[in-house]
Amino acid sequence: MPNLPKWFRGAGLATLVLLCSACGFHLRNAIVVPPELTPMRIVAPDPYSPLAESLSESLQRAGVQPATDDMEQATTLQILSERWGDTPISIDELGRAQEFSLRYAVIFALVDAEGTIVVPQQAVELSRDYVAPPADSIGKTSERELLAKELRREMSTAMLRRIGAALLSTQPKADSKAGASADPATVH
C-alpha cells in the first residue's frame, strides 16, 4: 500500500464518518423508564422462567429498581404466555424431517402501580431455522438448545424495545396535555 499523506487519510476518515451518518446509522438508545414506573416486578406463569430472569437483569442494567416481595405498589410486567414450537420445513427421501423452524412467542403487558395499562397486551414472535439430520440426534439437541437460548435473549431485547417505544409515544401526549392545561391559565 502506498504511503499516503496524513491529510489524505484524515479526509478519508472524515468522509467515512459523514457517509455513515448520512445513511441513517446510529446506535440504539437504552430503554429509559420514567421514575414513576419504578420499582418494577416481573410476573410469569413459570416462577423460574429464564425469560423473566433475562428481563429482570436487563431492566436492572437500565436503572430500574426491582420490586421486592413485600412491596404492594409496583409496576408489573406481566408475561401472560410463553410458547415454543418446532415445525418441520423439509424432509429427506425417507420422509424424515431434516430442517425445522423453531418458534418462540410471548404475550405480555405492562401495568403501573395504580392498575393503569401502560403497554397493552401484545404478542412478540421470533423464529429461527435449523438443520437436524435424523442420524445426528446429539447435534440436533445442542443446536436447538443454543437457538433457544439465543431466542430468549432476543425476546428480552424485543420486549424492552416495545416497552421503550410505548413509553416514548406516551410522553409527548402527557407533555402536551400539561402544556394545554397551563396555556388557558396564562391567557386569563
C-alpha positions in Angstrom: 0.0 0.0 0.0 1.5 3.4 -0.9 2.4 5.8 1.8 -0.5 8.3 1.8 -0.2 11.9 3.1 -1.7 12.4 6.6 -4.2 15.0 5.3 -5.5 12.5 2.7 -6.1 9.8 5.4 -7.8 12.4 7.6 -10.1 13.4 4.7 -10.9 9.8 4.0 -11.8 9.2 7.6 -14.0 12.3 7.7 -15.7 11.2 4.5 -16.4 7.8 6.0 -17.9 9.3 9.2 -20.1 11.6 7.1 -21.3 8.7 4.9 -22.2 6.6 8.0 -24.2 9.5 9.5 -25.9 10.2 6.1 -27.1 6.6 5.7 -29.1 6.9 9.0 -26.8 4.6 11.0 -27.0 5.2 14.7 -26.6 3.2 17.9 -29.8 2.2 19.7 -30.6 4.1 22.8 -31.0 2.2 26.1 -34.5 1.9 27.4 -35.5 4.9 29.6 -38.1 4.0 32.2 -39.8 7.0 33.9 -39.2 7.1 37.7 -42.9 6.8 38.3 -42.8 3.3 36.9 -40.2 2.0 39.3 -40.0 -0.2 41.3 -41.0 -3.0 38.8 -41.8 -6.6 39.2 -41.9 -9.3 36.6 -44.7 -11.8 36.8 -44.6 -15.0 34.7 -46.6 -18.3 34.7 -43.4 -20.1 35.4 -41.7 -18.8 38.6 -38.3 -20.0 37.2 -38.7 -18.6 33.7 -35.4 -17.9 32.1 -37.1 -15.1 30.1 -38.2 -13.4 33.4 -34.6 -13.6 34.7 -33.2 -12.1 31.5 -35.8 -9.3 31.6 -35.0 -8.6 35.2 -31.3 -8.3 34.5 -31.8 -6.1 31.5 -34.2 -3.8 33.5 -31.7 -3.5 36.3 -28.9 -2.5 33.8 -31.3 0.2 32.6 -31.6 1.5 36.2 -35.0 0.1 37.1 -35.3 -0.8 40.7 -36.7 -4.3 41.2 -39.7 -4.7 43.4 -39.4 -6.8 46.5 -42.0 -9.3 47.6 -43.2 -7.0 50.5 -43.9 -4.1 48.1 -47.5 -3.8 47.2 -47.2 -0.7 45.0 -45.1 -1.6 42.0 -45.3 -1.5 38.2 -45.9 -5.1 36.9 -44.5 -6.5 33.7 -46.8 -9.5 33.1 -45.6 -12.3 30.9 -49.0 -13.9 30.2 -47.9 -16.7 27.9 -44.7 -18.3 26.6 -44.9 -20.8 23.8 -42.3 -22.8 21.9 -42.9 -24.8 18.7 -40.9 -26.8 16.2 -42.2 -27.1 12.7 -40.6 -29.3 10.1 -39.8 -27.4 7.0 -38.0 -30.0 4.9 -37.8 -33.8 4.7 -35.4 -36.3 3.3 -36.1 -39.1 0.8 -37.3 -41.4 3.6 -39.9 -38.8 4.8 -37.9 -37.8 7.9 -37.7 -34.2 9.0 -34.3 -32.6 8.3 -34.9 -28.9 8.8 -37.0 -27.2 11.4 -38.3 -23.8 12.3 -38.1 -23.1 16.0 -40.7 -20.6 17.0 -41.0 -18.6 20.3 -44.0 -16.5 21.1 -44.6 -14.4 24.2 -47.7 -12.4 25.2 -47.1 -9.6 27.7 -48.5 -6.4 29.2 -47.2 -3.6 31.4 -49.4 -2.2 34.2 -48.4 0.6 36.6 -48.9 0.5 40.4 -52.4 2.0 40.1 -53.6 -0.6 37.7 -53.4 1.6 34.6 -52.3 -0.2 31.5 -49.1 1.4 30.3 -48.3 -1.1 27.5 -51.4 -3.0 26.3 -51.3 -6.8 25.9 -49.3 -7.7 22.8 -47.5 -10.7 21.3 -44.0 -10.9 20.0 -43.0 -13.9 17.9 -39.5 -14.9 16.8 -38.3 -17.8 14.8 -35.1 -19.4 13.6 -34.5 -22.3 11.2 -32.0 -25.1 11.9 -30.9 -28.3 10.2 -31.2 -31.5 12.2 -30.3 -34.6 10.3 -32.1 -37.7 11.7 -28.8 -39.6 12.2 -27.3 -36.8 14.3 -29.6 -36.7 17.3 -26.9 -35.3 19.7 -26.1 -32.3 17.4 -29.8 -31.7 16.9 -30.4 -31.2 20.6 -27.4 -29.0 21.2 -28.1 -26.7 18.3 -31.8 -26.4 19.4 -30.7 -25.5 22.9 -28.3 -22.9 21.6 -31.0 -21.4 19.4 -33.5 -21.4 22.3 -31.0 -19.5 24.5 -30.4 -17.0 21.7 -34.2 -16.6 21.1 -34.8 -15.9 24.8 -32.1 -13.2 24.8 -33.6 -11.7 21.6 -37.1 -11.9 23.0 -36.0 -9.9 26.1 -34.5 -7.2 23.9 -37.6 -7.1 21.6 -39.9 -6.8 24.6 -37.9 -4.0 26.1 -37.8 -2.2 22.7 -41.6 -2.4 22.5 -41.9 -1.1 26.1 -39.5 1.7 25.3 -41.4 2.7 22.2 -44.7 2.7 24.0 -43.2 4.9 26.8 -41.8 7.3 24.3 -45.1 7.6 22.4 -47.0 8.4 25.7 -44.5 11.0 26.9 -45.3 13.7 24.3 -49.0 13.3 25.0 -48.5 13.9 28.7 -46.3 16.9 28.0 -48.9 18.4 25.5 -51.7 17.9 28.0 -49.8 19.6 30.7 -48.9 22.4 28.3 -52.5 22.7 27.1 -53.9 23.0 30.6 -51.3 25.6 31.5 -51.9 27.8 28.5 -55.5 28.8 29.3 -54.4 29.8 32.8 -51.7 32.1 31.4 -54.2 33.7 29.0 -56.7 34.8 31.7 
